[in-house]
Amino acid sequence: MRRLHLSVFCTSIGLACVYLIPAFAEELGAGYLDLGLIGTVRSLPYTFLPVIAGYLGDRLGKLRLYLLSVFAVGFARLLLAATYTIQGILAVQVLLGIGLSLFWPISEALVSEISSLQERASAIGTYAVSWGLGFLIGPLIGGIIAEAAGFNYPS
């Protein structure tokens, strides 16, 4: 269970680091409509993929789908570093949204499946803390990295 919570924590840090995308996009010339689209396309997969994720998790295996979601999130982060256009950011956001849409319901299902009935409420609470802590410190870590490395945008 600890490894799963640590994995959730690390993944949420990676997800939270992307909160710098609006500043990065503005440097590329994004307007308010572009910034709105960037947030929307990341959230769009949430409208239908969690239901599909539950179905696929039962058919293909939750652990396999969990690992795929972590890979998709990590790959999206790598692609973002190579993106120099608003359209590229939008495409990366779609992939990030897909990864997160698969990650969230599957990781909660794994926590419920791994824990006993007596421990389940506590395990879900610990899951929420690991998720929340990652999102609490992720933007700070992202800011430190961006400041230390300099924003990766063309002049």
Secondary structure as the mmCIF struct_conf table of DSSP 4:
data_model
#
loop_
_struct_conf.conf_type_id
_struct_conf.id
_struct_conf.beg_label_comp_id
_struct_conf.beg_label_asym_id
_struct_conf.beg_label_seq_id
_struct_conf.end_label_comp_id
_struct_conf.end_label_asym_id
_struct_conf.end_label_seq_id
HELX_RH_AL_P HELX_RH_AL_P1 ARG A 2 ALA A 16
HELX_RH_3T_P HELX_RH_3T_P1 CYS A 17 LEU A 20
HELX_RH_AL_P HELX_RH_AL_P2 ILE A 21 GLU A 27
TURN_TY1_P TURN_TY1_P1 LEU A 28 GLY A 29
HELX_RH_AL_P HELX_RH_AL_P3 TYR A 32 SER A 43
HELX_RH_3T_P HELX_RH_3T_P2 LEU A 44 THR A 47
TURN_TY1_P TURN_TY1_P2 PHE A 48 PHE A 48
HELX_RH_AL_P HELX_RH_AL_P4 LEU A 49 LEU A 60
HELX_RH_AL_P HELX_RH_AL_P5 LYS A 62 ALA A 81
TURN_TY1_P TURN_TY1_P3 ALA A 82 ALA A 82
BEND BEND1 THR A 85 THR A 85
HELX_RH_AL_P HELX_RH_AL_P6 ILE A 86 ILE A 114
BEND BEND2 SER A 115 SER A 115
TURN_TY1_P TURN_TY1_P4 LEU A 117 GLU A 119
HELX_RH_AL_P HELX_RH_AL_P7 ARG A 120 ALA A 149
#
